[in-house]
Amino acid sequence: MSKGTSIKDALKQFEDETGQKAKDAKIVKMIGKIPMIERMDASLSQLESCEQLSLSTNKIDKISNLNGLKNLRVLSLGRNVIKSLAGIEAVGDTLVELWCSYNLVDKVKGLLALKKLKLLHMAHNKFSDMGEVVKMGAIPLLEDLILIGNPIEEERSEAGTWMADIHKKLPNLKKLDGVVLVGVE
C-alpha cells in the first residue's frame, strides 16, 4: 500500500502550482491529492496568513495541528474519514465556516469552542442522537446548519417533523439544510 501525501509535500505542490509562498497565502487548497493526504501534520503551522484552508476529498481521519493558523476563517474537510471534531478547538476564536460533510462524525465534541462559527455543514455524517444536535445551540452565532443525510434527519424527515423540531431546539438558526427558516412552525 502506498504512503499518503504529506502536508509538507502537498504545500510544496501548492507553491509550485500557484507561485505563492504557502506561509503568505490567504487561500490554500489541497483537495483530492493522489496519493491522498492521511494526516494533518505539523507542516500546517506555517500557514500563518491562511484564512481559507481546504483539505477536502482526502483520507484524513482526525483534526490536528491547527494551532498556528491564527487567521483561519473557513475550513473545508468534506469527504474524508474524520470520526471526531476534537482538535478543532485550536481555531475556536477565528473560524466562521466549517465544511465537514461526508465524514463519520457523530458527536459535537470540539464544536462548542467555535465562538464565531456561523455556518456548519455536516451533511452525511453519523449523527443519530438528537441530544448531540441540541448541543449545537450552544454555538452562539450559528445561523446556517446542514444535517441532511444523517440518521437523525432521515428518521425525522420521514415523520415530517425535522424542520419544526430543529427550529424549536435551535431558535437562532436562519437556515437549515438549505431552507430559510421563516415561518416554520
C-alpha beads as a LAMMPS data file, in Angstrom:
LAMMPS data file: protein, C-alpha beads

185 atoms
184 bonds

1 atom types
1 bond types

-500.0 500.0 xlo xhi
-500.0 500.0 ylo yhi
-500.0 500.0 zlo zhi

Masses

1 110.0

Atoms # bond

1 1 1 0.000 0.000 0.000
2 1 1 1.392 3.399 -0.924
3 1 1 2.113 6.072 1.620
4 1 1 -0.165 9.124 1.596
5 1 1 0.922 12.590 0.512
6 1 1 2.268 14.573 3.463
7 1 1 1.089 18.113 4.157
8 1 1 4.682 19.217 3.557
9 1 1 4.670 17.697 0.059
10 1 1 1.155 18.984 -0.681
11 1 1 2.243 22.502 0.320
12 1 1 5.278 22.218 -1.977
13 1 1 2.918 21.219 -4.826
14 1 1 0.662 24.167 -3.922
15 1 1 3.640 26.554 -4.116
16 1 1 4.813 25.078 -7.437
17 1 1 1.314 25.273 -8.951
18 1 1 0.383 28.757 -7.715
19 1 1 3.734 30.530 -7.477
20 1 1 2.763 31.660 -3.950
21 1 1 4.621 31.010 -0.729
22 1 1 2.341 28.883 1.465
23 1 1 3.135 30.987 4.533
24 1 1 1.808 34.125 2.764
25 1 1 -1.227 32.595 1.018
26 1 1 -4.706 33.575 2.235
27 1 1 -6.380 30.649 0.427
28 1 1 -4.739 27.210 0.430
29 1 1 -6.357 24.295 -1.401
30 1 1 -5.024 20.742 -1.113
31 1 1 -8.043 18.887 -2.456
32 1 1 -8.063 15.252 -3.570
33 1 1 -4.316 14.688 -3.588
34 1 1 -3.012 11.470 -5.137
35 1 1 -1.936 9.657 -3.104
36 1 1 -4.387 11.141 -0.617
37 1 1 -3.394 13.134 2.469
38 1 1 -3.907 10.958 5.558
39 1 1 -2.690 13.252 8.361
40 1 1 -2.921 16.912 9.249
41 1 1 0.733 17.191 10.269
42 1 1 2.802 19.962 11.853
43 1 1 3.606 21.481 8.435
44 1 1 0.226 23.219 8.671
45 1 1 1.687 25.579 11.281
46 1 1 3.477 27.541 8.540
47 1 1 0.123 28.748 7.166
48 1 1 0.201 31.920 9.267
49 1 1 -1.732 34.073 6.769
50 1 1 -4.220 31.405 5.707
51 1 1 -7.877 32.453 6.015
52 1 1 -9.354 29.607 3.968
53 1 1 -7.987 26.049 4.044
54 1 1 -9.390 23.188 2.006
55 1 1 -8.328 19.604 2.629
56 1 1 -11.448 18.005 1.148
57 1 1 -11.524 14.654 -0.619
58 1 1 -8.587 13.025 1.134
59 1 1 -8.242 10.271 3.775
60 1 1 -7.778 12.432 6.883
61 1 1 -9.106 10.643 9.967
62 1 1 -8.602 13.280 12.650
63 1 1 -8.249 17.035 13.031
64 1 1 -4.876 18.181 14.333
65 1 1 -2.093 20.772 14.114
66 1 1 -4.296 23.839 13.573
67 1 1 -2.617 25.856 16.363
68 1 1 -0.552 28.074 14.026
69 1 1 -3.499 29.092 11.848
70 1 1 -4.319 32.306 13.716
71 1 1 -6.291 33.829 10.814
72 1 1 -8.291 30.784 9.695
73 1 1 -11.921 31.684 8.952
74 1 1 -13.029 28.870 6.612
75 1 1 -12.040 25.209 6.951
76 1 1 -13.180 22.623 4.428
77 1 1 -12.731 18.981 5.439
78 1 1 -15.557 17.340 3.475
79 1 1 -15.171 13.851 2.044
80 1 1 -12.576 12.496 4.437
81 1 1 -12.851 9.778 7.118
82 1 1 -12.988 12.058 10.182
83 1 1 -14.680 10.433 13.191
84 1 1 -14.314 13.249 15.726
85 1 1 -14.146 17.039 15.678
86 1 1 -11.738 17.058 18.627
87 1 1 -8.810 19.269 17.635
88 1 1 -10.971 21.945 16.003
89 1 1 -10.797 23.968 19.253
90 1 1 -7.407 25.365 18.151
91 1 1 -9.231 27.707 15.737
92 1 1 -12.121 28.462 18.105
93 1 1 -11.517 32.217 18.120
94 1 1 -11.449 32.733 14.337
95 1 1 -13.366 30.011 12.463
96 1 1 -16.585 31.290 10.837
97 1 1 -17.336 28.386 8.459
98 1 1 -16.753 24.637 8.855
99 1 1 -17.472 22.408 5.873
100 1 1 -17.313 18.827 7.123
101 1 1 -19.907 16.842 5.157
102 1 1 -19.388 13.216 4.124
103 1 1 -17.382 12.111 7.134
104 1 1 -18.067 9.779 10.095
105 1 1 -18.778 12.325 12.857
106 1 1 -21.494 11.526 15.428
107 1 1 -20.691 13.899 18.327
108 1 1 -20.263 17.680 18.636
109 1 1 -17.129 17.438 20.831
110 1 1 -14.884 20.359 19.873
111 1 1 -17.568 22.354 18.064
112 1 1 -18.718 24.219 21.147
113 1 1 -15.353 26.042 21.298
114 1 1 -16.087 27.756 17.960
115 1 1 -17.274 31.133 19.248
116 1 1 -17.588 32.818 15.815
117 1 1 -18.962 29.882 13.803
118 1 1 -21.900 30.937 11.611
119 1 1 -22.026 28.166 9.019
120 1 1 -21.754 24.445 9.774
121 1 1 -22.164 21.899 7.014
122 1 1 -22.308 18.365 8.466
123 1 1 -24.413 16.553 5.849
124 1 1 -23.998 12.800 5.505
125 1 1 -22.253 12.105 8.785
126 1 1 -23.361 9.757 11.586
127 1 1 -25.459 11.982 13.890
128 1 1 -28.218 9.777 15.312
129 1 1 -28.783 11.372 18.731
130 1 1 -30.971 14.475 18.967
131 1 1 -29.101 15.390 22.161
132 1 1 -25.947 15.964 20.092
133 1 1 -27.845 18.179 17.643
134 1 1 -29.384 20.189 20.508
135 1 1 -25.873 20.877 21.875
136 1 1 -25.190 22.840 18.669
137 1 1 -27.494 25.511 20.116
138 1 1 -24.599 26.475 22.416
139 1 1 -22.643 27.782 19.402
140 1 1 -23.576 31.462 19.859
141 1 1 -23.542 32.738 16.248
142 1 1 -24.580 29.570 14.370
143 1 1 -27.189 30.500 11.776
144 1 1 -26.701 28.109 8.821
145 1 1 -26.709 24.353 9.507
146 1 1 -26.791 21.420 7.105
147 1 1 -27.513 17.984 8.575
148 1 1 -29.251 16.290 5.656
149 1 1 -28.308 12.638 5.209
150 1 1 -27.584 11.989 8.893
151 1 1 -29.561 9.158 10.524
152 1 1 -31.383 11.641 12.821
153 1 1 -32.501 13.798 9.881
154 1 1 -33.613 10.864 7.747
155 1 1 -35.647 9.389 10.605
156 1 1 -37.403 12.668 11.448
157 1 1 -37.909 13.734 7.823
158 1 1 -39.889 10.552 7.233
159 1 1 -42.057 11.504 10.219
160 1 1 -42.391 15.044 8.790
161 1 1 -41.088 16.716 11.959
162 1 1 -37.460 17.564 11.078
163 1 1 -37.620 21.302 10.291
164 1 1 -40.024 22.166 13.099
165 1 1 -38.155 20.063 15.686
166 1 1 -34.810 21.661 14.896
167 1 1 -36.250 25.167 14.665
168 1 1 -37.711 24.787 18.173
169 1 1 -34.485 23.378 19.600
170 1 1 -32.154 25.810 17.774
171 1 1 -34.203 29.032 17.508
172 1 1 -31.241 31.163 16.359
173 1 1 -30.876 29.226 13.107
174 1 1 -31.785 31.171 9.982
175 1 1 -31.201 28.321 7.557
176 1 1 -31.460 24.526 7.888
177 1 1 -30.490 22.104 5.117
178 1 1 -30.521 24.972 2.620
179 1 1 -34.034 26.133 3.578
180 1 1 -34.589 29.567 5.069
181 1 1 -36.434 29.164 8.383
182 1 1 -39.055 31.876 8.134
183 1 1 -42.443 30.956 9.496
184 1 1 -41.500 27.297 10.045
185 1 1 -43.595 26.041 12.969

Bonds

1 1 1 2
2 1 2 3
3 1 3 4
4 1 4 5
5 1 5 6
6 1 6 7
7 1 7 8
8 1 8 9
9 1 9 10
10 1 10 11
11 1 11 12
12 1 12 13
13 1 13 14
14 1 14 15
15 1 15 16
16 1 16 17
17 1 17 18
18 1 18 19
19 1 19 20
20 1 20 21
21 1 21 22
22 1 22 23
23 1 23 24
24 1 24 25
25 1 25 26
26 1 26 27
27 1 27 28
28 1 28 29
29 1 29 30
30 1 30 31
31 1 31 32
32 1 32 33
33 1 33 34
34 1 34 35
35 1 35 36
36 1 36 37
37 1 37 38
38 1 38 39
39 1 39 40
40 1 40 41
41 1 41 42
42 1 42 43
43 1 43 44
44 1 44 45
45 1 45 46
46 1 46 47
47 1 47 48
48 1 48 49
49 1 49 50
50 1 50 51
51 1 51 52
52 1 52 53
53 1 53 54
54 1 54 55
55 1 55 56
56 1 56 57
57 1 57 58
58 1 58 59
59 1 59 60
60 1 60 61
61 1 61 62
62 1 62 63
63 1 63 64
64 1 64 65
65 1 65 66
66 1 66 67
67 1 67 68
68 1 68 69
69 1 69 70
70 1 70 71
71 1 71 72
72 1 72 73
73 1 73 74
74 1 74 75
75 1 75 76
76 1 76 77
77 1 77 78
78 1 78 79
79 1 79 80
80 1 80 81
81 1 81 82
82 1 82 83
83 1 83 84
84 1 84 85
85 1 85 86
86 1 86 87
87 1 87 88
88 1 88 89
89 1 89 90
90 1 90 91
91 1 91 92
92 1 92 93
93 1 93 94
94 1 94 95
95 1 95 96
96 1 96 97
97 1 97 98
98 1 98 99
99 1 99 100
100 1 100 101
101 1 101 102
102 1 102 103
103 1 103 104
104 1 104 105
105 1 105 106
106 1 106 107
107 1 107 108
108 1 108 109
109 1 109 110
110 1 110 111
111 1 111 112
112 1 112 113
113 1 113 114
114 1 114 115
115 1 115 116
116 1 116 117
117 1 117 118
118 1 118 119
119 1 119 120
120 1 120 121
121 1 121 122
122 1 122 123
123 1 123 124
124 1 124 125
125 1 125 126
126 1 126 127
127 1 127 128
128 1 128 129
129 1 129 130
130 1 130 131
131 1 131 132
132 1 132 133
133 1 133 134
134 1 134 135
135 1 135 136
136 1 136 137
137 1 137 138
138 1 138 139
139 1 139 140
140 1 140 141
141 1 141 142
142 1 142 143
143 1 143 144
144 1 144 145
145 1 145 146
146 1 146 147
147 1 147 148
148 1 148 149
149 1 149 150
150 1 150 151
151 1 151 152
152 1 152 153
153 1 153 154
154 1 154 155
155 1 155 156
156 1 156 157
157 1 157 158
158 1 158 159
159 1 159 160
160 1 160 161
161 1 161 162
162 1 162 163
163 1 163 164
164 1 164 165
165 1 165 166
166 1 166 167
167 1 167 168
168 1 168 169
169 1 169 170
170 1 170 171
171 1 171 172
172 1 172 173
173 1 173 174
174 1 174 175
175 1 175 176
176 1 176 177
177 1 177 178
178 1 178 179
179 1 179 180
180 1 180 181
181 1 181 182
182 1 182 183
183 1 183 184
184 1 184 185
